[in-house]
Amino acid sequence: MLSLVLCFFVMFLLGVAVVVLSPSPYFSALGLVFVAVSGCFIVLYHGGTFLSLVLVLLYLGGMMVVFVYSAALAADPYPEILGGRLFWFFMICVLSICFVGYFYFNNFLLNTSVACEVADYAGGVFGSEWLGATTFYEVGSILMLAGVSSVSMFIFCFSSCSWG
């Protein structure tokens, strides 16, 4: 079931990329619907059935009013399509980070039963109750590295696009 949640997270990230990088409000509205639906499936998977329904109704209802208003002001007969270099570069980066992260978390972090057995057998203070704290700090460092790399990627992309 981890792969199902991972698929929803990837769909969520792709929808965010469509909202942020689309040149037309029509595609932004479509990306927003994609983000809201995938986010609601994530909440639904974790047991929040009523919360996911309220999220879809209120979030999409409120934001669609804003996008309809901006689409009426834009009034392009032929809207620009998705597919610039920056969009595809972002898509490739997001998918590669998700691919590497999936194999990292499946092979290394989820195989903690051996570490728990060794720590409990040794009888030390660092038994299975401390394994959660070390995993918390390890995942935090990975997320910090992902955040720094994504910010540096955006700075590089926007600086190279502004040069011409």
N, C-alpha and C positions, 0 to 999 in steps of 0.2 A: 504494500500500500504506500510505501515511501515514494515509489516512482510516480504514483498518481498525484500526490501532493507536489512533487517536483515538477511534473508537467503543468500543474496549475500555476506554480510560481514562475515558470518560464513563460507561460502565456501572459501572466501579469506583467512581467518585465517587457515583453514584446509590445503589449498594449500601451505601456508607459512610453516606450520609444516612439510609437506611432503618434501618441498625443503630443509629445514634446517636439518631434522632428518633422511633423507634417506641415506643409505650406498652406493647406486649405482647411477651413473650419469643418468641412464635411468629413474629412478623414480623421480630424481630431475627435469629433463626436463619435465616430465609429470606434476609434481606439478607446475612448472613455467607456463605451458600452462593454467592450472587450475586457477592460480592466475591472469594471464593476462586477461583471459576471464571474470572472475567474477568481476575484477576491471573495465573492460570496460562496463559491464552491470550496475555497480554502476554509472559510469560517464554518461552512456546513459540515465539512469533513471532521472538524474538531468539536462538533456537537452543538453549535449555535444555530439551530434551525430558525428560530424566530428572529434572531439578530441578523442573519443573512437575508431574510425576506425584507426586513425593515431597511437594511442597507441598500438593497436594490431599489426599493420604492422611493425612499427619500433622496438618496444620493443621485440616482439617475433622473428622478423627477426635477430636482433642483438644478442640476447641472445642464440638463437638456434645454431648460428655458434660456440659460445663458448662451449655449451654443446655437440655438435657433435664432436668437437675437443677433449674434455676431454673424451668422450665415446670411441673415436678411440684410445686414449692413454691407457685407462683402459683395453679394449678388454677382458672382462670377458665372458667366454662361458656360465656360470651360475651365473647371478648377484644375490646378496643378496636381499632378499625381505624385505618389510616393516613389522614391527610388533614387535619391541623390547619393553621392558618394559617402557623405557623412552618415546617412541612414543605414546603408549596407555595412559600413565599417562598424557602426554601433551594434548592428544585429550580429555580425560575426563575432565581435568581442563578447557580447552577452551570452551567445550560445556556447562559445569556447569556455568561458568562465563557468557556466552551468555544467558543461560536460566534465571538465576537470574536477569541479567541486563534487559532482555526483560520485565519481570514482574514488576521490579522496575520502569522502565520508563513508562510503560503503566498505572500502577496504581497510581503513585505519581506525576511524573513530567508532564504528559500530561493532568492532571486534574487541570488546573490552572484557569479555568473560575470562580470558586467560590472565589478564592483569589482575582481576579481582581474585581469582583463585590463588595466584602466586602471592599476592599481598596478604590474603587471609591465612594462607599456610605458613607464611613467615611469622605471623603473629605481631607484626609491627603496628605502629600507630596509623600508618597510611594504608588502611584497609579499604574495603569497598565503599565506606562512607565518605572517603576523601576523593574518590574518583570523580564524583560530580563536580567538585571545585576545580580540579585540574582540567577537566573537559571544558568547564565554563571559561577559564582563562585561555585555553588553547583556541576555542572557537572565537573568543573575543579578539585574539591576535590575528586570526585569519580574516575576520570581518574588518579589522582596522587596515590590514594590508589591501583588502579588496577596495575599501573606500579611498585610500590614498592612490591606488592605481587608477581607479575610475576618475577621480578628480584630475589627476595628471593627464589621463587620456583626453578628457574634455578640454583641458587647457591647450593641449597639443593640437587637437582638432580645430578648435575655434581660432587659434593663432595661425594655423596653416591656411584656414579658409579666408581669413582676413587679409593675408598677404596677396591673394589674387590667384 
